[in-house]
Amino acid sequence: MASAALAGALVLVPGPAAQADAGAVVGKVMHQLKGPEGYPTTGAHLLNNAGQVVGTAQGAQGPILNLRWEADGSFTRLADLGGLAHGTAMHAEALNDHGVIAGHAYTPDLRQHAATWDATGAIRRLEEPADFLESAATDINDSGVAVGYVGRYSTNRAVRWDRDGRATFLEELPDALRSHVYRINDNGEAIGEIAFSMYHSVGVRWDAEGKLKVLKSKDGPAGGSDINNRGTIAGVSFDPATHTYVAARALRCCDFRPMQGASPDSRIIDVNNRDVFLGSNKIDGKVETVRWDNTGGMTVLRPAPGTTDKSVYQLNDAGVAVGSSDRHAAYWDASGVGQHLPVESDIRQSYGTAINNSGHVLGMTVDWDGIRLATVWK
């Protein structure tokens, strides 16, 4: 049975820009997100365009708490279904711009069930068709339509839930063993895969009615990793010359073309709503993080000045990417050169993981005592 959501006090902690590294971006200020008393560690992985954040708080004892922070730093505890698995009662997978969360929660019998959480933190268990024992939601769009799967024994079926939580099966192919859906855009178009065995699967795209098309290129199969609101799909396609998969895109469903200069085993991990892509590509024998623009031009993302390493995770609709450079949170603008984000003098490490269309960056900071806190730069 779901417990009531608990509202938290204001806990936004701004860090002074005066202590920033020399390469920090002027105007970005560090704000640490704290949890309830007795929960000194926080972490977060979801950020929306309203500035809301979803993550967890952890204490020395007891279960992990699941929280949603508002843009002002206040937090709400998310309700659950009364179960606990692996130290947590739920997993949040997606957050739309209205603050609705999609994911799954555990019942006392340790089964997982697809759920959404509203603005108050209240939970809604999503419908599971007859004979299906478990489920999980993997994404939700701004209309409140969620996607995911329902499962029984070793079989999963891809489903879509309407904003009232009613389930509809997405179309499958004959002889399919299981199907899975990863992403849905605001037009109701979704991508995923259908498997026929452990070794054979095909990438697919479902339209707003749940009808599928197989993803392909002129040379063979293809798979999607992300879809934007234009319907552009980012992913990989088979290259018969090298017998590998290369970074590719399908601008208007569902025929893929390789990205300009794509090397064997290159990848795309993100596409924004202006058809700008973030991924990896081998250049002069070295794997580099790259950004492809909407004309196909490629920019290599370089480490911040004075550093040698980088990790880049996401980009916003302005094409600004976020990550870290030598264990310090950083972002990359059109120049492709990383810039460190400001931190207080007591911060030993920092990481950026997500960015919204206002340029707010979500990540984590670690102080010299090893305390980790979810952090927003804005």
Beta strands, then each sheet from edge to edge (+ up, - down):
strand 1: 12-15
strand 2: 30-33
strand 3: 41-47
strand 4: 53-58
strand 5: 65-69
strand 6: 75-77
strand 7: 90-95
strand 8: 101-106
strand 9: 112-117
strand 10: 123-125
strand 11: 134-140
strand 12: 146-152
strand 13: 155-161
strand 14: 167-169
strand 15: 178-184
strand 16: 190-195
strand 17: 201-206
strand 18: 212-214
strand 19: 216-217
strand 20: 220-227
strand 21: 233-239
strand 22: 244-250
strand 23: 255-258
strand 24: 267-271
strand 25: 277-283
strand 26: 286-292
strand 27: 298-300
strand 28: 311-315
strand 29: 321-324
strand 30: 329-332
strand 31: 338-340
strand 32: 347-355
strand 33: 361-367
strand 34: 372-377
sheet 1: 1+ 2- 34+ 33- 32+
sheet 2: 3+ 4- 5+ 6-
sheet 3: 7+ 8- 9+ 10-
sheet 4: 11+ 12- 13+ 14-
sheet 5: 15+ 16- 17+ 18-
sheet 6: 19+ 20- 21+ 22- 23+ 19+
sheet 7: 24+ 25- 26+ 27-
sheet 8: 28+ 29- 30+ 31-
end
